[in-house]
């Protein structure tokens, strides 16, 4: 699984109908250790800029990260 550092993050309070049941939820842009950046959802404890995260799941093309 991929690991990286949080580049930026935000909490979504109002989402499209497909994701409305999930609000509020946190998303982050993660700078991957192997290079590049990836946008994903955060599960578990909220993260802040420069926190380390690890990929824990991918569903329907959405990557999920957890603070590591």
N, CA, C and O atoms as a Tripos MOL2 file, in Angstrom:
@<TRIPOS>MOLECULE
protein
  272   271    68     0     0
PROTEIN
NO_CHARGES

@<TRIPOS>ATOM
      1 N           0.8250   -1.1780    0.0000 N.3       1 UNK1
      2 CA          0.0000    0.0000    0.0000 C.3       1 UNK1
      3 C           0.8760    1.2510    0.0000 C.2       1 UNK1
      4 O           2.0190    1.2300    0.4570 O.2       1 UNK1
      5 N           0.3200    2.3230   -0.5150 N.am      2 UNK2
      6 CA          1.0680    3.5760   -0.6440 C.3       2 UNK2
      7 C           1.0910    4.3580    0.6660 C.2       2 UNK2
      8 O           0.1530    4.2980    1.4610 O.2       2 UNK2
      9 N           2.1750    5.0860    0.8710 N.am      3 UNK3
     10 CA          2.3210    5.9510    2.0360 C.3       3 UNK3
     11 C           2.7490    7.3330    1.5680 C.2       3 UNK3
     12 O           3.2460    7.4990    0.4540 O.2       3 UNK3
     13 N           2.5500    8.3230    2.4330 N.am      4 UNK4
     14 CA          2.9510    9.6700    2.0660 C.3       4 UNK4
     15 C           2.6990   10.6580    3.1770 C.2       4 UNK4
     16 O           2.4610   10.2850    4.3260 O.2       4 UNK4
     17 N           2.7550   11.9440    2.8080 N.am      5 UNK5
     18 CA          2.6090   13.0540    3.7320 C.3       5 UNK5
     19 C           1.4670   13.9480    3.2610 C.2       5 UNK5
     20 O           1.3390   14.2210    2.0680 O.2       5 UNK5
     21 N           0.6470   14.3980    4.1880 N.am      6 UNK6
     22 CA         -0.4830   15.2600    3.8420 C.3       6 UNK6
     23 C           0.0480   16.6120    3.3550 C.2       6 UNK6
     24 O           0.7620   17.3070    4.0780 O.2       6 UNK6
     25 N          -0.3080   16.9690    2.1320 N.am      7 UNK7
     26 CA          0.0620   18.2580    1.5350 C.3       7 UNK7
     27 C          -0.9490   19.3280    1.9360 C.2       7 UNK7
     28 O          -0.5730   20.4460    2.2890 O.2       7 UNK7
     29 N          -2.2450   18.9750    1.8780 N.am      8 UNK8
     30 CA         -3.3190   19.8530    2.3080 C.3       8 UNK8
     31 C          -4.5460   19.0090    2.6200 C.2       8 UNK8
     32 O          -4.6460   17.8680    2.1690 O.2       8 UNK8
     33 N          -5.4800   19.5620    3.3890 N.am      9 UNK9
     34 CA         -6.6570   18.7930    3.7800 C.3       9 UNK9
     35 C          -7.8530   19.7090    3.9600 C.2       9 UNK9
     36 O          -7.6960   20.9190    4.1210 O.2       9 UNK9
     37 N          -9.0420   19.1370    3.9320 N.am     10 UNK10
     38 CA        -10.2680   19.8770    4.1940 C.3      10 UNK10
     39 C         -11.3410   18.9190    4.6910 C.2      10 UNK10
     40 O         -11.2790   17.7140    4.4450 O.2      10 UNK10
     41 N         -12.3110   19.4620    5.3850 N.am     11 UNK11
     42 CA        -13.4500   18.6720    5.8480 C.3      11 UNK11
     43 C         -14.6630   19.0910    5.0230 C.2      11 UNK11
     44 O         -14.9810   20.2760    4.9250 O.2      11 UNK11
     45 N         -15.3320   18.1080    4.4340 N.am     12 UNK12
     46 CA        -16.5130   18.3380    3.5990 C.3      12 UNK12
     47 C         -17.7560   18.2460    4.4890 C.2      12 UNK12
     48 O         -17.9830   17.2340    5.1520 O.2      12 UNK12
     49 N         -18.5540   19.3170    4.4910 N.am     13 UNK13
     50 CA        -19.7820   19.3470    5.2880 C.3      13 UNK13
     51 C         -21.0350   19.2640    4.4290 C.2      13 UNK13
     52 O         -22.1110   18.9270    4.9250 O.2      13 UNK13
     53 N         -20.8990   19.5710    3.1340 N.am     14 UNK14
     54 CA        -22.0190   19.5340    2.2050 C.3      14 UNK14
     55 C         -21.5130   18.8860    0.9310 C.2      14 UNK14
     56 O         -20.6130   19.4120    0.2770 O.2      14 UNK14
     57 N         -22.0910   17.7390    0.5740 N.am     15 UNK15
     58 CA        -21.5830   16.9630   -0.5560 C.3      15 UNK15
     59 C         -22.6860   16.6530   -1.5500 C.2      15 UNK15
     60 O         -23.8720   16.8200   -1.2680 O.2      15 UNK15
     61 N         -22.2680   16.2020   -2.7080 N.am     16 UNK16
     62 CA        -23.2110   15.7480   -3.7230 C.3      16 UNK16
     63 C         -24.0590   14.6110   -3.1530 C.2      16 UNK16
     64 O         -23.6580   13.9500   -2.1950 O.2      16 UNK16
     65 N         -25.2120   14.3930   -3.7390 N.am     17 UNK17
     66 CA        -26.1730   13.4070   -3.2270 C.3      17 UNK17
     67 C         -25.5400   12.0300   -3.0070 C.2      17 UNK17
     68 O         -25.8610   11.3480   -2.0340 O.2      17 UNK17
     69 N         -24.6570   11.6280   -3.8950 N.am     18 UNK18
     70 CA        -24.0280   10.3070   -3.7860 C.3      18 UNK18
     71 C         -23.2000   10.1520   -2.5080 C.2      18 UNK18
     72 O         -22.9830    9.0350   -2.0390 O.2      18 UNK18
     73 N         -22.7380   11.2780   -1.9460 N.am     19 UNK19
     74 CA        -21.8780   11.2370   -0.7610 C.3      19 UNK19
     75 C         -22.5170   11.8900    0.4610 C.2      19 UNK19
     76 O         -21.8860   11.9790    1.5140 O.2      19 UNK19
     77 N         -23.7580   12.3470    0.3330 N.am     20 UNK20
     78 CA        -24.4220   13.0910    1.4040 C.3      20 UNK20
     79 C         -24.5060   12.3100    2.7110 C.2      20 UNK20
     80 O         -24.4370   12.9010    3.7890 O.2      20 UNK20
     81 N         -24.6550   10.9990    2.6290 N.am     21 UNK21
     82 CA        -24.7660   10.1810    3.8430 C.3      21 UNK21
     83 C         -23.4470   10.1120    4.6180 C.2      21 UNK21
     84 O         -23.4350    9.7220    5.7860 O.2      21 UNK21
     85 N         -22.3360   10.4900    3.9730 N.am     22 UNK22
     86 CA        -21.0110   10.3960    4.5980 C.3      22 UNK22
     87 C         -20.5710   11.6590    5.3280 C.2      22 UNK22
     88 O         -19.6060   11.6130    6.0920 O.2      22 UNK22
     89 N         -21.2490   12.7870    5.1150 N.am     23 UNK23
     90 CA        -20.7760   14.0490    5.6980 C.3      23 UNK23
     91 C         -20.9350   14.0660    7.2100 C.2      23 UNK23
     92 O         -21.8740   13.4610    7.7270 O.2      23 UNK23
     93 N         -20.0490   14.7370    7.9360 N.am     24 UNK24
     94 CA        -18.8370   15.3490    7.4180 C.3      24 UNK24
     95 C         -17.7380   14.3010    7.2170 C.2      24 UNK24
     96 O         -17.6540   13.3210    7.9560 O.2      24 UNK24
     97 N         -16.9020   14.5260    6.2080 N.am     25 UNK25
     98 CA        -15.7510   13.6460    5.9890 C.3      25 UNK25
     99 C         -14.5640   14.4830    5.5480 C.2      25 UNK25
    100 O         -14.7190   15.5760    5.0050 O.2      25 UNK25
    101 N         -13.3760   13.9480    5.7930 N.am     26 UNK26
    102 CA        -12.1460   14.6660    5.4840 C.3      26 UNK26
    103 C         -11.5260   14.1120    4.2140 C.2      26 UNK26
    104 O         -11.4970   12.9010    3.9970 O.2      26 UNK26
    105 N         -11.0290   15.0190    3.3770 N.am     27 UNK27
    106 CA        -10.2480   14.6330    2.2060 C.3      27 UNK27
    107 C          -8.8810   15.2830    2.3230 C.2      27 UNK27
    108 O          -8.7110   16.2730    3.0350 O.2      27 UNK27
    109 N          -7.9130   14.7210    1.6210 N.am     28 UNK28
    110 CA         -6.5660   15.2830    1.6580 C.3      28 UNK28
    111 C          -5.8730   15.0250    0.3310 C.2      28 UNK28
    112 O          -6.1530   14.0480   -0.3630 O.2      28 UNK28
    113 N          -4.9650   15.9260   -0.0010 N.am     29 UNK29
    114 CA         -4.0250   15.6750   -1.0880 C.3      29 UNK29
    115 C          -2.7610   15.1780   -0.4130 C.2      29 UNK29
    116 O          -2.2120   15.8360    0.4710 O.2      29 UNK29
    117 N          -2.3080   14.0130   -0.8370 N.am     30 UNK30
    118 CA         -1.1630   13.3490   -0.2140 C.3      30 UNK30
    119 C           0.0050   13.3310   -1.1880 C.2      30 UNK30
    120 O          -0.1350   12.9050   -2.3350 O.2      30 UNK30
    121 N           1.1550   13.7960   -0.7200 N.am     31 UNK31
    122 CA          2.3850   13.6780   -1.4850 C.3      31 UNK31
    123 C           2.9340   12.2810   -1.2240 C.2      31 UNK31
    124 O           3.3580   11.9690   -0.1110 O.2      31 UNK31
    125 N           2.9240   11.4490   -2.2510 N.am     32 UNK32
    126 CA          3.3170   10.0450   -2.0990 C.3      32 UNK32
    127 C           4.8250    9.8950   -1.9690 C.2      32 UNK32
    128 O           5.5870   10.6380   -2.5880 O.2      32 UNK32
    129 N           5.2500    8.9340   -1.1630 N.am     33 UNK33
    130 CA          6.6780    8.6720   -0.9820 C.3      33 UNK33
    131 C           7.3480    8.2940   -2.2960 C.2      33 UNK33
    132 O           8.5230    8.5990   -2.5040 O.2      33 UNK33
    133 N           6.6170    7.6390   -3.1780 N.am     34 UNK34
    134 CA          7.1700    7.2220   -4.4680 C.3      34 UNK34
    135 C           7.1090    8.2990   -5.5330 C.2      34 UNK34
    136 O           7.5220    8.0670   -6.6690 O.2      34 UNK34
    137 N           6.5990    9.4760   -5.1840 N.am     35 UNK35
    138 CA          6.4840   10.5780   -6.1260 C.3      35 UNK35
    139 C           5.0410   10.8120   -6.5300 C.2      35 UNK35
    140 O           4.2370    9.8810   -6.5670 O.2      35 UNK35
    141 N           4.7260   12.0370   -6.8260 N.am     36 UNK36
    142 CA          3.3910   12.4130   -7.2500 C.3      36 UNK36
    143 C           2.4900   12.7260   -6.0700 C.2      36 UNK36
    144 O           2.8570   12.5620   -4.9070 O.2      36 UNK36
    145 N           1.2950   13.1820   -6.4180 N.am     37 UNK37
    146 CA          0.2900   13.4930   -5.3960 C.3      37 UNK37
    147 C          -1.0080   12.7980   -5.7490 C.2      37 UNK37
    148 O          -1.2970   12.5500   -6.9200 O.2      37 UNK37
    149 N          -1.7920   12.4850   -4.7210 N.am     38 UNK38
    150 CA         -3.0430   11.7590   -4.8870 C.3      38 UNK38
    151 C          -4.0650   12.3280   -3.9090 C.2      38 UNK38
    152 O          -3.7550   12.5530   -2.7390 O.2      38 UNK38
    153 N          -5.2830   12.5580   -4.3930 N.am     39 UNK39
    154 CA         -6.3680   13.0040   -3.5220 C.3      39 UNK39
    155 C          -7.1110   11.7910   -3.0020 C.2      39 UNK39
    156 O          -7.4280   10.8780   -3.7650 O.2      39 UNK39
    157 N          -7.3880   11.7740   -1.7150 N.am     40 UNK40
    158 CA         -8.1010   10.6440   -1.1250 C.3      40 UNK40
    159 C          -8.8970   11.0600    0.0970 C.2      40 UNK40
    160 O          -8.8000   12.1880    0.5800 O.2      40 UNK40
    161 N          -9.6760   10.1260    0.5740 N.am     41 UNK41
    162 CA        -10.4690   10.3390    1.7930 C.3      41 UNK41
    163 C          -9.6770    9.8490    2.9950 C.2      41 UNK41
    164 O          -8.8560    8.9370    2.8920 O.2      41 UNK41
    165 N          -9.9420   10.4770    4.1410 N.am     42 UNK42
    166 CA         -9.2880   10.1040    5.3900 C.3      42 UNK42
    167 C         -10.2910    9.3430    6.2420 C.2      42 UNK42
    168 O         -11.4380    9.7660    6.3890 O.2      42 UNK42
    169 N          -9.8610    8.2280    6.7990 N.am     43 UNK43
    170 CA        -10.6910    7.4630    7.7290 C.3      43 UNK43
    171 C         -10.0130    7.4860    9.0910 C.2      43 UNK43
    172 O          -8.7910    7.6000    9.1910 O.2      43 UNK43
    173 N         -10.8240    7.3770   10.1370 N.am     44 UNK44
    174 CA        -10.2750    7.3970   11.4930 C.3      44 UNK44
    175 C          -9.9460    8.8020   11.9270 C.2      44 UNK44
    176 O         -10.6480    9.7530   11.5860 O.2      44 UNK44
    177 N          -8.8750    8.9280   12.6800 N.am     45 UNK45
    178 CA         -8.4460   10.2100   13.2490 C.3      45 UNK45
    179 C          -8.1880   11.2390   12.1490 C.2      45 UNK45
    180 O          -7.6070   10.9180   11.1130 O.2      45 UNK45
    181 N          -8.6220   12.4700   12.3820 N.am     46 UNK46
    182 CA         -8.3700   13.5290   11.4110 C.3      46 UNK46
    183 C          -6.8790   13.8120   11.3040 C.2      46 UNK46
    184 O          -6.1200   13.6260   12.2550 O.2      46 UNK46
    185 N          -6.4800   14.2670   10.1150 N.am     47 UNK47
    186 CA         -5.0740   14.5500    9.8550 C.3      47 UNK47
    187 C          -4.8760   16.0520    9.6790 C.2      47 UNK47
    188 O          -5.8290   16.8060    9.4770 O.2      47 UNK47
    189 N          -3.6190   16.4630    9.7600 N.am     48 UNK48
    190 CA         -3.2190   17.8440    9.5360 C.3      48 UNK48
    191 C          -2.0960   17.8540    8.5040 C.2      48 UNK48
    192 O          -1.5160   16.8140    8.1920 O.2      48 UNK48
    193 N          -1.7960   19.0390    7.9780 N.am     49 UNK49
    194 CA         -0.7060   19.1750    7.0190 C.3      49 UNK49
    195 C           0.5810   18.6310    7.6420 C.2      49 UNK49
    196 O           0.8810   18.8880    8.8080 O.2      49 UNK49
    197 N           1.3250   17.8820    6.8470 N.am     50 UNK50
    198 CA          2.6030   17.2350    7.2030 C.3      50 UNK50
    199 C           2.4460   15.9420    8.0010 C.2      50 UNK50
    200 O           3.4530   15.3140    8.3270 O.2      50 UNK50
    201 N           1.2270   15.5220    8.3260 N.am     51 UNK51
    202 CA          1.0420   14.2110    8.9770 C.3      51 UNK51
    203 C           1.3660   13.0990    7.9910 C.2      51 UNK51
    204 O           1.1800   13.2490    6.7830 O.2      51 UNK51
    205 N           1.8450   11.9990    8.5140 N.am     52 UNK52
    206 CA          2.1170   10.8030    7.7080 C.3      52 UNK52
    207 C           0.8380    9.9790    7.6160 C.2      52 UNK52
    208 O           0.1120    9.8350    8.6000 O.2      52 UNK52
    209 N           0.5640    9.4360    6.4240 N.am     53 UNK53
    210 CA         -0.6140    8.6130    6.2040 C.3      53 UNK53
    211 C          -0.2310    7.3780    5.3950 C.2      53 UNK53
    212 O           0.7960    7.3460    4.7180 O.2      53 UNK53
    213 N          -1.0920    6.3600    5.4890 N.am     54 UNK54
    214 CA         -0.9190    5.1270    4.7250 C.3      54 UNK54
    215 C          -2.2550    4.7550    4.0940 C.2      54 UNK54
    216 O          -3.3100    4.9170    4.7070 O.2      54 UNK54
    217 N          -2.1990    4.2620    2.8790 N.am     55 UNK55
    218 CA         -3.4020    3.8010    2.1920 C.3      55 UNK55
    219 C          -3.9460    2.5630    2.8930 C.2      55 UNK55
    220 O          -3.1940    1.6480    3.2280 O.2      55 UNK55
    221 N          -5.2620    2.5410    3.1130 N.am     56 UNK56
    222 CA         -5.8710    1.3940    3.7790 C.3      56 UNK56
    223 C          -6.9260    0.7060    2.9190 C.2      56 UNK56
    224 O          -7.3100   -0.4280    3.2030 O.2      56 UNK56
    225 N          -7.3990    1.3840    1.8690 N.am     57 UNK57
    226 CA         -8.4680    0.8010    1.0600 C.3      57 UNK57
    227 C          -8.6050    1.6010   -0.2260 C.2      57 UNK57
    228 O          -8.1440    2.7380   -0.3210 O.2      57 UNK57
    229 N          -9.2480    0.9860   -1.2120 N.am     58 UNK58
    230 CA         -9.6460    1.6730   -2.4320 C.3      58 UNK58
    231 C         -10.9920    1.1080   -2.8430 C.2      58 UNK58
    232 O         -11.1250   -0.0960   -3.0640 O.2      58 UNK58
    233 N         -11.9960    1.9810   -2.9470 N.am     59 UNK59
    234 CA        -13.3410    1.5640   -3.3330 C.3      59 UNK59
    235 C         -13.8650    2.4670   -4.4300 C.2      59 UNK59
    236 O         -13.8580    3.6920   -4.3060 O.2      59 UNK59
    237 N         -14.3200    1.8450   -5.5050 N.am     60 UNK60
    238 CA        -14.8860    2.5950   -6.6250 C.3      60 UNK60
    239 C         -13.9730    3.7160   -7.0960 C.2      60 UNK60
    240 O         -14.4380    4.8030   -7.4410 O.2      60 UNK60
    241 N         -12.6740    3.4480   -7.1080 N.am     61 UNK61
    242 CA        -11.7100    4.4240   -7.5730 C.3      61 UNK61
    243 C         -11.3140    5.4870   -6.5560 C.2      61 UNK61
    244 O         -10.5200    6.3760   -6.8650 O.2      61 UNK61
    245 N         -11.8620    5.4040   -5.3430 N.am     62 UNK62
    246 CA        -11.5400    6.3670   -4.2800 C.3      62 UNK62
    247 C         -10.5400    5.7170   -3.3300 C.2      62 UNK62
    248 O         -10.7830    4.6270   -2.8120 O.2      62 UNK62
    249 N          -9.4230    6.3840   -3.1080 N.am     63 UNK63
    250 CA         -8.3830    5.8820   -2.2050 C.3      63 UNK63
    251 C          -8.6790    6.3980   -0.7920 C.2      63 UNK63
    252 O          -9.0400    7.5610   -0.6130 O.2      63 UNK63
    253 N          -8.5240    5.5270    0.2020 N.am     64 UNK64
    254 CA         -8.7330    5.8850    1.6080 C.3      64 UNK64
    255 C          -7.4100    5.7740    2.3410 C.2      64 UNK64
    256 O          -6.7000    4.7740    2.2260 O.2      64 UNK64
    257 N          -7.0850    6.8220    3.1020 N.am     65 UNK65
    258 CA         -5.8610    6.8740    3.8890 C.3      65 UNK65
    259 C          -6.2150    6.9370    5.3770 C.2      65 UNK65
    260 O          -7.2970    7.3780    5.7620 O.2      65 UNK65
    261 N          -5.2690    6.4830    6.1950 N.am     66 UNK66
    262 CA         -5.3840    6.5750    7.6510 C.3      66 UNK66
    263 C          -4.0740    7.1490    8.1810 C.2      66 UNK66
    264 O          -2.9980    6.8700    7.6510 O.2      66 UNK66
    265 N          -4.1820    7.9580    9.2390 N.am     67 UNK67
    266 CA         -2.9890    8.5210    9.8760 C.3      67 UNK67
    267 C          -2.0990    7.3880   10.3630 C.2      67 UNK67
    268 O          -2.5730    6.4180   10.9540 O.2      67 UNK67
    269 N          -0.7950    7.5260   10.1030 N.am     68 UNK68
    270 CA          0.1310    6.4610   10.5350 C.3      68 UNK68
    271 C           1.1400    6.9720   11.5370 C.2      68 UNK68
    272 O           1.9880    6.2100   12.0020 O.2      68 UNK68
@<TRIPOS>BOND
     1     1     2 1
     2     2     3 1
     3     3     4 2
     4     3     5 am
     5     5     6 1
     6     6     7 1
     7     7     8 2
     8     7     9 am
     9     9    10 1
    10    10    11 1
    11    11    12 2
    12    11    13 am
    13    13    14 1
    14    14    15 1
    15    15    16 2
    16    15    17 am
    17    17    18 1
    18    18    19 1
    19    19    20 2
    20    19    21 am
    21    21    22 1
    22    22    23 1
    23    23    24 2
    24    23    25 am
    25    25    26 1
    26    26    27 1
    27    27    28 2
    28    27    29 am
    29    29    30 1
    30    30    31 1
    31    31    32 2
    32    31    33 am
    33    33    34 1
    34    34    35 1
    35    35    36 2
    36    35    37 am
    37    37    38 1
    38    38    39 1
    39    39    40 2
    40    39    41 am
    41    41    42 1
    42    42    43 1
    43    43    44 2
    44    43    45 am
    45    45    46 1
    46    46    47 1
    47    47    48 2
    48    47    49 am
    49    49    50 1
    50    50    51 1
    51    51    52 2
    52    51    53 am
    53    53    54 1
    54    54    55 1
    55    55    56 2
    56    55    57 am
    57    57    58 1
    58    58    59 1
    59    59    60 2
    60    59    61 am
    61    61    62 1
    62    62    63 1
    63    63    64 2
    64    63    65 am
    65    65    66 1
    66    66    67 1
    67    67    68 2
    68    67    69 am
    69    69    70 1
    70    70    71 1
    71    71    72 2
    72    71    73 am
    73    73    74 1
    74    74    75 1
    75    75    76 2
    76    75    77 am
    77    77    78 1
    78    78    79 1
    79    79    80 2
    80    79    81 am
    81    81    82 1
    82    82    83 1
    83    83    84 2
    84    83    85 am
    85    85    86 1
    86    86    87 1
    87    87    88 2
    88    87    89 am
    89    89    90 1
    90    90    91 1
    91    91    92 2
    92    91    93 am
    93    93    94 1
    94    94    95 1
    95    95    96 2
    96    95    97 am
    97    97    98 1
    98    98    99 1
    99    99   100 2
   100    99   101 am
   101   101   102 1
   102   102   103 1
   103   103   104 2
   104   103   105 am
   105   105   106 1
   106   106   107 1
   107   107   108 2
   108   107   109 am
   109   109   110 1
   110   110   111 1
   111   111   112 2
   112   111   113 am
   113   113   114 1
   114   114   115 1
   115   115   116 2
   116   115   117 am
   117   117   118 1
   118   118   119 1
   119   119   120 2
   120   119   121 am
   121   121   122 1
   122   122   123 1
   123   123   124 2
   124   123   125 am
   125   125   126 1
   126   126   127 1
   127   127   128 2
   128   127   129 am
   129   129   130 1
   130   130   131 1
   131   131   132 2
   132   131   133 am
   133   133   134 1
   134   134   135 1
   135   135   136 2
   136   135   137 am
   137   137   138 1
   138   138   139 1
   139   139   140 2
   140   139   141 am
   141   141   142 1
   142   142   143 1
   143   143   144 2
   144   143   145 am
   145   145   146 1
   146   146   147 1
   147   147   148 2
   148   147   149 am
   149   149   150 1
   150   150   151 1
   151   151   152 2
   152   151   153 am
   153   153   154 1
   154   154   155 1
   155   155   156 2
   156   155   157 am
   157   157   158 1
   158   158   159 1
   159   159   160 2
   160   159   161 am
   161   161   162 1
   162   162   163 1
   163   163   164 2
   164   163   165 am
   165   165   166 1
   166   166   167 1
   167   167   168 2
   168   167   169 am
   169   169   170 1
   170   170   171 1
   171   171   172 2
   172   171   173 am
   173   173   174 1
   174   174   175 1
   175   175   176 2
   176   175   177 am
   177   177   178 1
   178   178   179 1
   179   179   180 2
   180   179   181 am
   181   181   182 1
   182   182   183 1
   183   183   184 2
   184   183   185 am
   185   185   186 1
   186   186   187 1
   187   187   188 2
   188   187   189 am
   189   189   190 1
   190   190   191 1
   191   191   192 2
   192   191   193 am
   193   193   194 1
   194   194   195 1
   195   195   196 2
   196   195   197 am
   197   197   198 1
   198   198   199 1
   199   199   200 2
   200   199   201 am
   201   201   202 1
   202   202   203 1
   203   203   204 2
   204   203   205 am
   205   205   206 1
   206   206   207 1
   207   207   208 2
   208   207   209 am
   209   209   210 1
   210   210   211 1
   211   211   212 2
   212   211   213 am
   213   213   214 1
   214   214   215 1
   215   215   216 2
   216   215   217 am
   217   217   218 1
   218   218   219 1
   219   219   220 2
   220   219   221 am
   221   221   222 1
   222   222   223 1
   223   223   224 2
   224   223   225 am
   225   225   226 1
   226   226   227 1
   227   227   228 2
   228   227   229 am
   229   229   230 1
   230   230   231 1
   231   231   232 2
   232   231   233 am
   233   233   234 1
   234   234   235 1
   235   235   236 2
   236   235   237 am
   237   237   238 1
   238   238   239 1
   239   239   240 2
   240   239   241 am
   241   241   242 1
   242   242   243 1
   243   243   244 2
   244   243   245 am
   245   245   246 1
   246   246   247 1
   247   247   248 2
   248   247   249 am
   249   249   250 1
   250   250   251 1
   251   251   252 2
   252   251   253 am
   253   253   254 1
   254   254   255 1
   255   255   256 2
   256   255   257 am
   257   257   258 1
   258   258   259 1
   259   259   260 2
   260   259   261 am
   261   261   262 1
   262   262   263 1
   263   263   264 2
   264   263   265 am
   265   265   266 1
   266   266   267 1
   267   267   268 2
   268   267   269 am
   269   269   270 1
   270   270   271 1
   271   271   272 2
@<TRIPOS>SUBSTRUCTURE
     1 UNK1         2 RESIDUE 1 A UNK
     2 UNK2         6 RESIDUE 1 A UNK
     3 UNK3        10 RESIDUE 1 A UNK
     4 UNK4        14 RESIDUE 1 A UNK
     5 UNK5        18 RESIDUE 1 A UNK
     6 UNK6        22 RESIDUE 1 A UNK
     7 UNK7        26 RESIDUE 1 A UNK
     8 UNK8        30 RESIDUE 1 A UNK
     9 UNK9        34 RESIDUE 1 A UNK
    10 UNK10       38 RESIDUE 1 A UNK
    11 UNK11       42 RESIDUE 1 A UNK
    12 UNK12       46 RESIDUE 1 A UNK
    13 UNK13       50 RESIDUE 1 A UNK
    14 UNK14       54 RESIDUE 1 A UNK
    15 UNK15       58 RESIDUE 1 A UNK
    16 UNK16       62 RESIDUE 1 A UNK
    17 UNK17       66 RESIDUE 1 A UNK
    18 UNK18       70 RESIDUE 1 A UNK
    19 UNK19       74 RESIDUE 1 A UNK
    20 UNK20       78 RESIDUE 1 A UNK
    21 UNK21       82 RESIDUE 1 A UNK
    22 UNK22       86 RESIDUE 1 A UNK
    23 UNK23       90 RESIDUE 1 A UNK
    24 UNK24       94 RESIDUE 1 A UNK
    25 UNK25       98 RESIDUE 1 A UNK
    26 UNK26      102 RESIDUE 1 A UNK
    27 UNK27      106 RESIDUE 1 A UNK
    28 UNK28      110 RESIDUE 1 A UNK
    29 UNK29      114 RESIDUE 1 A UNK
    30 UNK30      118 RESIDUE 1 A UNK
    31 UNK31      122 RESIDUE 1 A UNK
    32 UNK32      126 RESIDUE 1 A UNK
    33 UNK33      130 RESIDUE 1 A UNK
    34 UNK34      134 RESIDUE 1 A UNK
    35 UNK35      138 RESIDUE 1 A UNK
    36 UNK36      142 RESIDUE 1 A UNK
    37 UNK37      146 RESIDUE 1 A UNK
    38 UNK38      150 RESIDUE 1 A UNK
    39 UNK39      154 RESIDUE 1 A UNK
    40 UNK40      158 RESIDUE 1 A UNK
    41 UNK41      162 RESIDUE 1 A UNK
    42 UNK42      166 RESIDUE 1 A UNK
    43 UNK43      170 RESIDUE 1 A UNK
    44 UNK44      174 RESIDUE 1 A UNK
    45 UNK45      178 RESIDUE 1 A UNK
    46 UNK46      182 RESIDUE 1 A UNK
    47 UNK47      186 RESIDUE 1 A UNK
    48 UNK48      190 RESIDUE 1 A UNK
    49 UNK49      194 RESIDUE 1 A UNK
    50 UNK50      198 RESIDUE 1 A UNK
    51 UNK51      202 RESIDUE 1 A UNK
    52 UNK52      206 RESIDUE 1 A UNK
    53 UNK53      210 RESIDUE 1 A UNK
    54 UNK54      214 RESIDUE 1 A UNK
    55 UNK55      218 RESIDUE 1 A UNK
    56 UNK56      222 RESIDUE 1 A UNK
    57 UNK57      226 RESIDUE 1 A UNK
    58 UNK58      230 RESIDUE 1 A UNK
    59 UNK59      234 RESIDUE 1 A UNK
    60 UNK60      238 RESIDUE 1 A UNK
    61 UNK61      242 RESIDUE 1 A UNK
    62 UNK62      246 RESIDUE 1 A UNK
    63 UNK63      250 RESIDUE 1 A UNK
    64 UNK64      254 RESIDUE 1 A UNK
    65 UNK65      258 RESIDUE 1 A UNK
    66 UNK66      262 RESIDUE 1 A UNK
    67 UNK67      266 RESIDUE 1 A UNK
    68 UNK68      270 RESIDUE 1 A UNK
